[in-house]
Amino acid sequence: MAGYFQVVFETLKLVVERLVDPLRADDDFENFRLSIPETHTTTIDGDTGWAKRPPAQLRCGQCASEIRQADPYDRIDCPRCTAEYGPEEFGDLELLSLVCPVCRDRMEHGRRHPDSVDVPEWATCHSCRYHWEIGHSF
């Protein structure tokens, strides 16, 4: 009788291992998501909201040099001249690029409502697939 239970136990163990095996973590799938595979071609990581906007490279309105604004609420101070801008003046300056907070590459950015909004509304990094949205109620 003990041999019978041993066979049943081994069989159940094999069945459970086969059911659980696909659910185990795999080191090869670093950014694995349980979603529709087609969505994996768009973005992996991202943020929403102006407070989480990626760092920006702007052109100084006085001397035309580049200014880095790491946080959207930081003052915009030119490193080459005496120009200083408040964070609310971001839209008045020329935006050169947004910098991906993950891999530090330049991001593609744009506006969906150019007549209503004078700041970027989205940005996507094509290197690491990070995406940012301004998040609004349009």
N, C-alpha and C positions, 0 to 999 in steps of 0.2 A: 504494500500500500504506500510506503514511503517513496518508492520509485515513481509511482503514479503522480504524487503531489510534486515531486521534483520536476517531472516532465511538464506538468501544468504550469508550475512556477517559471520555468525557463521559457516556455512558450509565451506566457503573459509578459515576461520581461522583454523578450524580443519584439513583441507587438508594441509595447509602450515605447521602447527605444526608437522604433521606426516612426512612430507618431510624433515623438518629441524632437527627433534629430533635426528636422527642417526649421524648428523654432529656436535652436541654439544660436548663440552669438558666433559670428564669423569675423575674424580679423580682416578679411579681404574686403568687407563691406563697411568701410569707415563711415560713410554718410547714408546708410541704408534707411529708407523711409517706407512705411507700410501705406503707400498710396498708389494711385494708378501710375503705371510706368511712364506714360506720356508726360506726366507732370514733372518728371525728373529732368527733362530737357530744358526746363525754364530756370528755376532757381533752387538753391539748396538752403540758403540762410537769408535772413532779412530782418528789417525793422520798419516800423511805421511811426510817423510823427516828426514834427520839426525838431523837437528836442533830441531826437536820435539821428538827425541829419549827418551824413558823412562829412569829414573835414573838407574845406573848400579852398581853392586857389583863386584869388581875385586879382584884378589889375587896379593898381592905385590910380585914383582920379587925378592926382597932381603930377607924379613923376613916371607913371606907367610901369613901375616895377611890380613884381609879384608879391602878394600878401597872402599868408596862410592864416586861415581862421579855423582852428581846431574844433571849437565848439560853437554852435549857432548863436549862443548868447554872449560870446566873448566880444570885447571891443575889437575893432579892426584897425590895427596900428601898423603903418608902413615902416619897414625896417630901414629904408633908404632916405626918407625925408620926414618932415614933421606932420604929415597928414594923419589924422585920427578920425575914425568913423564909428558911430554907434552901431550896435547889432541891427537896429531897425533900418539902417541905411544899406543893408546887404543888397537889396534889389536895385539900388542906384548905381552900384559898381558892376563892372564887367566880370562875369563869372568865367574863369578860364577852364576850370575842371573841378569835379568832386573826386576825392581820393578814397578808394575802397578801404574801410577800416579793418578788413580781414587780410588782404594781400598787398595793399598799398599801391595797386595799379590805378590808372585813371579810369573813371567810370563814364559810360555813356549816360547822358542826362537829358531831360526835356520837360516841356510844359504841355499839359493837355488842355488847359484853358488860358491861352496867351492873352486874351482880352480881359480876363478877370484876375489873373495871378502873375506877379512879376518875379517870382522866384521859381526854381526848379520844383517840379511836383513828383518826379521819380528819377531814379538812377539805378543802373545795372552794371555790374562788373562782369565782363565776358571771360575773365581769367578764372575766377573762383565761383561765379554764378551767384554772388551776393546781390540782393535787391533791396532798395529803399523806396518807400512811398511817403508822400507828405501826409496823407490821410485827411480828407476833408469831406464835407457833406454835400457836394455838388450832385 
